[in-house]
Amino acid sequence: MFLAQLFDKIDQLDRMRYVYPKEYTDNVHKRIVLKTHQMQYQMITHKRATMLRTFTYTHSRKLLPFFLCLSLPVSLFSQSRIVLKNDVYMVLNTLSASASVFVVLDNGNSNALSTSGTGGNIITKHEKNQLKWNIGTNTGTYTLPFTTATTATNASESKLSASVNITTAGVGNGNIKFSSYTDNDAANNYKVSDYKPSDVAHVDDATGSDNSANVVNRWWIIDANGYTDKPDVTLSFTYDDDEVNATGNTLNEADIFPQRWNSTDSVWDDVTLSGTLNMTNNTLSGISVSKENFFRSWALVSSVFPLPVGLSSFEAKCDDHQTVLAWSTVTEFNNSHFEIQHTTDLQTWTNIDRVDGAGNSMSVIDYEYRVKNNDPFQGLDYYRLKQVDYDGIYSYSNVESTHCGTDVHLDIIRIYPNPSTGEVNVLIHSTEAGKLRLKVHDVLGRLILDDVIFIQQGSNVLQHTIQAAAGKYVLTATLNEGNYYDYGTVTIR
């Protein structure tokens, strides 16, 4: 049955409960596949009409409704092209905010989806209500004519087109899934933390407080899948004034800049992105993103109060029996200084020195500090940083430990394979035998693995299975009740 026949059938029904013909239905993946099988067909030729129908999609004895509201005419051409004419609407809205429904565009050309006349509109109500574009190794500018729905924040609908200009093709038979959505909470619609994407762990600032007030009330999903190498892209977003100035927001439009969630390392601030802001047209364009930084969940945020920025790393190592502290910042805003703090019991911390910060910076800065005490405590020394802003607001780094006072050494020489699917080998060298405790934590500090092994003097290869989700993990090794210590990192994919 062709799409035209499908719509003819819809017109005949007063109450619609319709399961798509197999040609257009994929019950396994719960998606609607729009294809024409290379047929050229002018679907509607009569004057503009309006129809609203509810389609019910059956999967595992459950109903997955989505709503497709079309102001016609619509044209469908060869090679699965879709042209949305004269304010036609495509609305994807599952009853559950976590449910999935896809419209699949099986044509990798950038003109496979376009608008004409007064334009067209795609509304995706939730994160996983998506248009999946099978782009493959094609290049070009792929534009999505997103539109806001009328919500507690949006008094009326506004066109919010987003585009992805693929400048270097991806490798592999990949696709990109697109969605753009907000919430409909009259009291707290500004709290984007309440409806954050499923891969985003938090929307906090550097102090750990909810930073929703400094984020535009909308999420964009640009999810590249199936590539062995993702494409390099340049992104453009359009935003709505109602979603900038919503009750509860303190965001200044002039400060808007882009951020994306790095789901591998669970951070916002590992890279600094920028674009050209046009407050007349409400666009942020020219955002250059390399394949390494191309992640799925995007937000428009205040550059003055971004999602957490600051330390990207902090570590303590021994160098000729002296403790050396090294840390890096990706960006700094209003950063006065760092206080170096030390303890031997994890109870009482002492300030031992101060290192000035850069104030404001949008580039990576590396710091190093050599602890002046050359006769360290005969046990573990613990260190942390206290980062202090000019206004007195402060936050702490993670805690690192060293034992640099003897010639006994414990070293993690190598973790392999890295990245790993879970099976890892840890090559450890120790200058004495003893009881080794091996721990694995995720980037949020949660314990994933805790094991005790007896090792010999010299080199030891330890085999472990890390059963955890994809991401970055910290592996720590301590010998003889914690007197000797080393650590490394492993990425699970």
N, C-alpha and C positions, 0 to 999 in steps of 0.2 A: 504494500500500500504506500503510495507516495504521500509526501507531506500535504499536498493540496487536498487529496482525498481525506486525509486525517482531519483537516480543518473543516471540510464539508461535513464530515461526520459530526464534528463538534456543534456546528450550527443546527443540527437536527435534534440535539438533546437539550431538554430543559434542565434536567438535573444530571450533572456530569460525574460518572465514575468510570474512568476509561483506562485500560491497560494498553500501553502502546504496542503496536505490532512488533514482532521480534526484530524486524529490520532496524527499528529505532530504539530498542530497549536492551540494556545490559543488566540483568537482574543480579548478577554477582557483584558488580561494582556500584550498583544503584546510580546510574547515570543515564542521561538522555544524549544520544549521539545524533548530531545533525549531519546527515550525509545526503548527497544526491546521486552518488555512483556515476559521476561524470555526465549526468543528464542536465541539459539546459532547460529551465522551465520558468516561465513567468507565472508566479503563483496566484497573484490577485491582480485584477485589472479594473475592478469597479471602483466607484468613488469611495472616499475615505469613510470607514465605518469603525465602530468600536465594539469590542467584545471582551468579556471577562469570564474566565472559566477556571475551575479548580480541577487539576489533574491529579489523580490518585495513582501512586506508583507502588506496586506490591513487592515486598521483599521479606522473606522468612516469616510469613504470616502477619507481618506488621505493615501498616500503611505509612508511606513516606510521602505526604503531600508536598507539592510545591506549586506556586502560583505563577502563571504565565499570562500577563496582561498585555494584549497587543492592540495598539491603535494602528490600523492598517492604512495603506498597503505596505507589504513586505515583498522584496524581490529575492529570489534564490537562483544563483547562477551555477555554471559548471565549476568543478573543482571545489565544491562545498563552500562557495562564497555566500556570506550573509550581508545584505544591505538593509540597514534599519532606516526607514523613510519617515519623514514628517512626524517626529515625536512618537514613533513606535516605542513600546515598553516591553522589556523582558525582565521579569521579576522572579528571582529565585529566593524562596522563603520556606525553609523546613519548619515544622512545628517545634522541634527541639533545636535549641541553639547549638548543640554539639553534633547534630546529624549532618550527613553529607549528601549533596546532590551536585552533579556536574552537568554542564552543557559542554559537549566535546566538539571542538572545531577541528576537523581532520584535514586541514589544509595549511601547510607551513608558510604560505606566502603572507606578507604583511598586509595585503589588500583583501584577505579572506574575510575580514570583518570591517565594515565601513558604514558610514552614515551618509544620507543625502537629504535634500530639502531642508526642513527645519531641524534635522538631526534625529538622533535616536537616543534611547535611554536603557541602561542596564542597572538594575538595583539588586544587590546581593545583601540579604538581611543579616547573614551570619558568616562567621569565619570560613566554614566549609561549604557554603553555597557558592560555587566557583565556576568560572569558565575555564576549561582546560584546552589550551591551544597547542596542538601537536606541531611545534615549530621545527624540530630536528636541527639540521645544520644550516638553516636559512639565516639571512641577516636582513636588516631593515628596521623601520620604526613600526611597532605594534601598539595601536592605540585602543584603549578601552573606554567607551563612552559612559562611564559611571554617572549615576545621578543619586542625590540624596533622597531618601524617603521622608515624608512628613512625620516628624517625631516630636517628642517633648522639647527638644532643642531646636529643630529645624521648623520654622514657621511655614515654609514653603519649600518645594523641590528646587534644587539647584544642580546644574551640570558640573560634574567633577571629573573630567577626563584625566586619565593617567596613561602614560606611554613608556614603553621600553624600546630604546634604540639599540639593537644588537650590533655592536661595532666589530666584534670578533666572534665568529661563529663558535658555538659549542661543539663538542665532540660526542657523537653518539646519537641515538634515536630519542632525543629528549623532548620534553614539553614544559610549558610554564602554566601554572594555575594562578588565576587572578581572582581576587575578591577585595571589596572595600566596604567596611561596615561600621556602624556605631551602635548605640544603645537607645532605649526609649524609657529612661527613668527620669521622671519629672523633677525629682528631688536631687539626684546625684548623677545626672548624665555625664558630668564632667569627669567622673572617676573612671578613667579608662582602665584602671587596675581591676575594676569589677568585671570587665569583658575583654580582658587581654587575650591574645592568641594562645593556643594550647601549648606552644613551645616556649613561651615567655615566662620566666620564673618570677619576675617582679617588675614594678615600675617605680622604684625607689630612687631617692637622691643619694648623695654621698654619705649622708648621716643615717641612712636606713629608713627615712620617712617617706611616705607616699608622695610622689611628685606629680600626680595626675593634674594638678592645677596648672602646670607648665607644659601641658601636652594638648595639641589639637584633639578634639573629641572624635577621633576616627582612627581606625587601623587599616593599613593596606597590606594585603597578602600578595607577594610576587614570588611564587614558589617554583624554582627550576628543579625538575626531576628527570631521571633517566639519562643524564649526561655522565660520561666518564671525565669530561672537563666541561665545566659550565661556561657559558659565553661571557665575554666582557660587555658591559652595557652602560648606557647613559639613561638615567631615569628622569621623568618629569611628573609632578603632582599638581593637582588643582585642589584648593581647599575652600571651605565655605565660611564666611564671616560669622555665621551663627554658631559654628563649632569652635571658633577661636574665642568669641566673646561670651560664651555660655556662662550662666550663673555658676559661680564657684571657681572659674578660671582666673588666674592672675597673669596669664600669658600675654606678652606684648607682641603684636603681629610683626613688628619690624625686626624682632629677634628670631624669627622662625628659621630653623635649619633641620636637616634630616638626620635620623638615627635609625639603625637596625639592630636587632637582637642577634648576637652571635650564639647560636644554639649549640655549637661545639664546645666553646669555652664558658658559656653561660655568663656573658658580659655584654654591656652596651658600648663600652668605651674603648675597645681595642683598636679602633680606627676612627679618624676624624674625616667626615665627609662634608662637602659644601656644595652649594648651587647658587643660581641667580634668582633672587626673590623679586617678584613683580607684584606689588600690593594693589595695583590698579586692576590687574587681571586675576589676582589671587592664584598665582602660579609660583612654584619652586622648580626650576628647570636646570638642565645641564649638570646633573649629579652623576659624576663619573664613578663607576663601580667595577673593580677588577673581579675576575672570576673567584679569587680567593675570598673576597669580601661580599659575595653575592649570597645573602641569606634571605629567608622568606618573609619575616615580619618587620614592617616599617611603620615609623611614627614621625610626625612633624612636631618638633620640640623647641623650647626656648634655649637659645645658645648661651644665655646668661645662667639659667638654671636647668642644665641638661639632665638626662638620665645618667646615673652615677658615673662620674669621671674621677680621675685621680690615679691611684696606684694601679699599674698593670702587673707589677711583680715586686716582690721583696724577698731577699734571701740573705742568709748568713753563712759564711764559709771561713775555713781556716787557711791562713797563709803564713808559713814559718812561725807557728804557734801563736799567731795574732788573728783576732776575729776581724773579718772584713764584711761590712754590710753593704749591699748593693740593691738599689731599687730604681724603678722607672715610672714615669708618668706619661700618659698619652696626651692628656690635656690638663690645664690648670686654670681655675677661675678663682680670683680673689685669694690666692694661696700665699699666706705670709711666711710660714716656716714649718719645718719638721723638728720635733723633739725626739732625740734618741733615748729610749728608756730600757733599763736593764733590771733583771731580777734573777735570783737563784732558787726561789721557792714558789714562783707564780702567784705570790700573795702581795708582796710589797714591791712596788715599782719605783725606781729612782731615775730621775733625769740626769744623764751623763753628758749631754752636749746638745747643740742646736745647729741645724743646717737651714739656711735661708731658702725659701721657695722662689719661683719665677714670677709670682704675681698672677699674670694671665699668659697663657701659652696655648697654641693650637698645634704644637708639634711634640714629638717624643723627646723627653729629656731624661738622661741617665745620671744617676747620683751614685757616689761611692763614699763610704766613711770607714776609716780604719780605727777600731777601738783603741784608745790610747793606753789602756791598762794591759801591759805585756805579761802580767802574772795572773792569768785568769783563775777563777775558782776551780778547785779540783773536783769537778763534777760538770753538770750541764749548766751553761750560761744561757739565759733566755733574753731575747731582744724583741722590741716592737717599735713602731713609729707612731707618733701622735701628730697628725697633720692638722695645722691650725690656720684658719682663715683670718683675714684682717678684722672681721667683725667678731672674732672670738669663737665662732663655731668650729668644732673640731671632730675628728674621727680617728679611729685606730686601725692600724694594719693588722695582718695576721701575725702570730707569734712564731719566731724562728729560734732555734737553739744551736749551740756549738759546744764542742769540748776541745779546746785548742792547747791545753796545758801539758800534754804528754806526747810521747812518740807513738802511742797506740793509735791506729787509724782504722776506720771502717769506711769503705768506699763502695758505692754502687757504680760499677764500671759501665754497665750497659743494660738496657731494658730492650728486649727484642722478641718478636717483631714489634715495631712501633711506627705507625698505628697497628692495632691488633684487633682481631675479632673476639678476643677474650682470653685466648691462650697466650701467656707471656712467660718468657724466661728472664730471670734476673741474675746477672753476673755480679757477684759481690766479692770484694777482696778485703780480708781482715788480717791484721798483724797478730791476732791471738784468737784462739778457739773460744767458744762460749755459746750462750743461749741468745738467739737472735729473735726479736719480735718484729714481724712485718705487718704493716697496716696500709690500707688503701682508703683514701677519702675522696669524695667528689669535691667540686669547686665551692660548694656551699658548706663544706666541713662535715658532711655526714659520713659515718663510718660504713664502708662497703665490705672490707675484709680485715680480719685480725687473726694472725697465725703466729705460732711460736715454733722455731726450728733450731736445732743444734747444728752449728757450723764448725768447720775445721779452720785451723790457721792456713792462710793463703787464699786461693780462689775457690769459690763455690758457685754452682749454677742451681738456682731455685726455680722450680716450675710451678706456676699457679694459674688458676682459671678465675678471671674477674667476671662475674655474672652481673652485668650492669648495662644500663642504657648507653647509647652512643654519647660520647662526650670526653672531656679531659679529666684525668684523675691523678692525684698525688700519692706516690708510694713512698713510705718512710720506713727506715730500718734502724732499730736501736739494738745495741749489743750489751749484754750483762747488766740488765736492769736499767738501761737507759744511759749508761755512762758514755757510750760512743754512738754517734748518730750520723746518718746521711739520708738523702732523699732524692727522688727523681719523679718524672712525670710520664704518663702513658696516655695515649688517645685510643679510645675504643670506638669502633665504627660499626 
